[in-house]
Amino acid sequence: MEKTPIIRVKNLYKIYRVGETKVRALNGVEFTLYKGEFCAIVGTSGSGKSTLLNMLAGLEKPTKGEIEIGGKHIEKLSEKELVTFRREKVGFIFQSYNLLNTMNALENVAMPLSFRGIGRKERLARAKKYMELVGVGRQAKHMPNQMSGGQQQRVGIARALAVNPQIIFADEPTGNLDSKTTMEVLHLMQKIVREQNQTLVMVTHDNNLASYADRRIRIIDGKIVSIEEGAREVEFEPPESKVKAQG
């Protein structure tokens, strides 16, 4: 089956001026990602991985180079066009969940849809569908402070999915979670990529987390040092299967 390229990056540079010094946060980066792929951008703090994520998401402009997403050159878009691009094409999953404490889980998931002018009834119905998909359907009426970190991150993932984005960007999405919950969230991200044919780009400093992605782009000092393929499967038993095994 022919794979469809969804992100093409060519000769990408980001140079910051710090006093008299030029800092090359990205130094000639090139790669292609395909639809329905789970990709990890891996590097230590200061490697350029977060700068790269910000460029792909249209949050920062490159100094030079090309970023083509779904056939559109986003480096050429105006600020107003970039706002529309982010709102309509991109879902975000954050390390700190970024849920609004004044809204319940369902309202948090539905919120990005209100920016698209979708009516309340349809917004809530769509939000409920994605909450059930990620396993937090029962928490719909809970406020963020009534949920565990893992539940809040699942709500964050449902919110990213609800806008039906071309790409989901996840910035250290398990940074605040314990190891068991991290595996649950990784399993969920693998499942979404495969079953929903979503494209997911995760930034992480953790080689173990990255090993579960279909492709790993390793970045050091603003340059790609390797691109590896092949994902480990999350060895994760849903709680109900354990009960049956014991019975």
PyMOL commands that set and color helices and strands:
alter all, ss='L'
color gray80, all
select helices_A, chain A and resi 49-56+74-76+79-89+105-114+120-133+137-139+144-146+149-162+179-195+207-210+239-246
alter helices_A, ss='H'
color red, helices_A
select strands_A, chain A and resi 5-18+21-34+38-42+64-69+72-73+90-93+167-171+199-204+215-220+223-229
alter strands_A, ss='S'
color yellow, strands_A
deselect
rebuild
show_as cartoon
